């Protein structure tokens, strides 16, 4: 594996992106109760609104690939950082729930969506599969460090300045996504591809095409448009089993990640722990995630294990963490289960990106990540709705987490089928 300076910069850019993404989602979970009390909203309402950040980010993801190819990942990610910063600043000034929805969807979600896809796909362009496994694992340390640092820090912000002041501080920190965009330098091979074109000019035919009947003309004019759309968004990905293997695992895990980030602190407080104790539990879990993610990446890099084998175990452990959650009531059991979930989840996400590069290829990586994000976005609102609605009607989160665990385990079906065929 040859390590280049642009590759190191790309790893740092993805590190920043993961750090910011975990910070945003977990901070919103900590601010959930305070905002719910001020706006006099139900739990499921505010939970669904926060889930819309991830939902909007994912649904807009297919646009990131084409726009990134047209304008370049660097300027797009830098502008996206400005969107995120502006979104948190305006949310801190909101006086109604509807305003919160508009700000988080059209500013925060848009900025995160473009930055998320383009930084990760840019990283894949700098490394082979083995190198990408290690670089991605190192970058994912950002998510772990964010979960270690920011829950107690956000609790301090909320206690000192209130949720509105905490949102302002989040906006100032979120502006650092612009820095991650500045670090994205395309590989030399991609920088040379533009010199092989003829300055964007198209050769015109020597004579005009023959006149066709109106119906034929309409069909003839629509067909090139459809072919162009299919090529730009790479819709052919939908026809491959490899894409659906990674997509189903990623979609269910993202859904469960959002639900856990939003409701872990409220769930822990509901069974009798303080906010400070809940944030300490998240910090402990993040420490385990950091170690497990690095060990998993090193194992794949040294080819000690197969990616699909580790993925099967990791997805199963995520489901187990949800199934046993209703029976965890002591400090140690809740902390241990949180560590199991966060560690397994981090490994799943890291392995999913390795599988995208290995199974689909770096050329289609941006579009594949975009469509996986889009599919995730269609179900993300359930992450806020299901646990919140069940809690409002039953007074507990146990049934909701068991449902999420059952959904997680079904994601293994395509992967098991592929392994049986092999």
Secondary structure, DSSP 8 states (H G I E B T S, - for coil): ----HHHHHHHHHHHHHHHHHHHHHHHHHHHHHHHHHHHT--HHHHHHHHHHHHHHHHHTHHHHHHHHHHH-HHHHHHHHHHHHHHHHHHHTT--SHHHHHHHIIIIIIHHHHHHHHHHHHHHHTTS-HHHHHHHHHHHTHHHHHHHHHHHHHHHHHHHHHHHHHHHHHHHHHHTTHHHHHHT----HHHHHGGGGS-TT-----SS------HHHHHHHHHHHHHHHHHHHHTGGGGG-HHHHHHHHHHHHHHHHHHHHHHHHHHHHHHTT--HHHHHHHHHHHHHHHHHHHHHHHHHHHTTSS-HHHHHHHHHHHHHHHHHHGGG--SHHHHHHHHHHHHHHHHHHHHHHHHHHHHHT-GGGHHHHHHHHHHHHHHHHHHHHHHHHHHHHHHS-SHHHHHHHHHHHHHTTHHHHHHHHH-
